[in-house]
Structure formats: structure tokens, C-alpha cells
């Protein structure tokens, strides 16, 4: 079992789930097997889409940025801003992932 007191110090592979963010804030539900070994693969935690580190503002008129919409079953790396499951963010997409 991972030490949840050190979430900030690690990267966690996860899978994007189908569920749509009920708050319309662009979050994605992600199943992280290492943190959820006894939870069904259809369950996860809400994570912000933070796949581009240069994005510093929300969508504000006059500013431009990048956004990578994610699809169900995409493999991603999740990090945490603090030792709280509610601070998870998608750091990057795992490209060319093939499940054995």
C-alpha cells in the first residue's frame, strides 16, 4: 500500500474513465490502481487536466493556451499538489501505451 502522506513525491499511472465532470470544470475521473487496489476499475478520483505546464490562467479573454481533451481509457500520469486525493492533476499522457 502506498504511503498517502507522500503523494506529492510520486507519479501514479492511471486510466481516464468515461464519467463527465458534474461541476463542468474540465476535470477527468481517473482510476489509479496503485492507490485503489481494492476498488473496481470503474471508480476513481477527479483530477484536473494539467497536461501543459505553461498554462497559468483559466480561459480569460485575450489569453491563449493549449488544452488536450482526454478520451476514455487513455493512460495518464497523475501527480498531486499536496497529500490530499482532491488535489490530483493529470501531468501528462502516456503515449503509445499497450496493455499486456
C-alpha positions in Angstrom: 0.0 0.0 0.0 1.4 3.4 -0.9 2.2 6.0 1.7 -0.6 8.5 1.3 1.4 11.0 3.4 3.9 11.3 0.4 1.5 11.7 -2.5 3.4 14.8 -3.7 6.6 12.9 -4.1 5.4 10.3 -6.6 3.8 9.8 -10.0 0.9 7.5 -10.5 -0.2 5.8 -13.7 -3.9 5.8 -14.2 -6.7 5.3 -16.7 -9.2 8.0 -17.7 -12.8 6.9 -17.1 -15.9 7.8 -19.0 -17.7 9.8 -16.3 -18.2 13.6 -17.1 -17.3 16.2 -14.6 -20.6 17.2 -12.9 -19.1 20.6 -12.0 -18.1 21.4 -15.6 -14.5 22.4 -14.5 -12.7 20.2 -17.1 -11.8 17.5 -14.6 -11.5 13.9 -15.5 -12.2 10.8 -13.3 -9.1 8.6 -13.2 -8.7 5.1 -11.8 -5.2 4.8 -10.2 -4.6 1.1 -9.5 -1.7 1.7 -7.1 -3.9 3.9 -4.9 -7.1 1.9 -5.4 -6.1 -1.8 -5.3 -9.4 -2.9 -3.9 -11.7 -0.5 -5.8 -13.4 -1.5 -9.1 -11.8 -0.2 -12.3 -14.9 1.9 -12.9 -14.2 4.0 -9.9 -11.7 6.8 -9.5 -10.9 10.3 -8.3 -11.4 13.6 -10.0 -8.3 15.2 -11.5 -7.6 18.5 -13.2 -6.3 18.3 -16.7 -2.9 19.9 -16.3 -1.1 18.3 -19.3 0.6 21.5 -20.3 2.8 23.2 -17.7 2.7 26.6 -19.4 -1.0 27.1 -18.7 -1.2 29.6 -15.9 -4.7 31.0 -16.2 -8.2 29.9 -16.8 -9.9 30.8 -20.0 -9.8 34.6 -19.9 -10.4 36.9 -23.0 -7.2 38.0 -24.5 -5.2 34.9 -23.4 -4.4 31.8 -25.4 -3.2 28.4 -24.3 -3.3 24.7 -25.0 -5.8 22.2 -23.8 -5.6 18.5 -24.5 -9.0 16.9 -24.3 -8.7 13.3 -23.0 -10.7 10.3 -24.0 -12.0 7.3 -22.1 -9.3 4.6 -21.5 -6.4 6.9 -22.2 -3.4 6.2 -19.9 -2.1 9.2 -18.0 0.3 10.1 -15.2 -1.3 11.7 -12.1 0.5 13.9 -9.6 -0.7 15.7 -6.5 -0.2 19.3 -5.4 -0.5 18.1 -1.7 -1.1 15.0 0.3 -4.8 15.2 -0.4 -6.6 13.0 -3.0 -8.6 16.1 -4.0 -5.5 17.8 -5.4 -4.7 15.3 -8.2 -3.9 16.6 -11.6 -3.1 14.9 -14.9 0.6 15.7 -15.6 0.9 14.0 -18.9 -0.5 11.5 -21.3 1.3 8.1 -21.7 1.6 7.8 -25.4 1.7 4.6 -27.4 0.6 2.6 -24.3 -0.1 -1.1 -25.0 -1.6 -3.3 -22.3 -0.1 -6.7 -22.0 
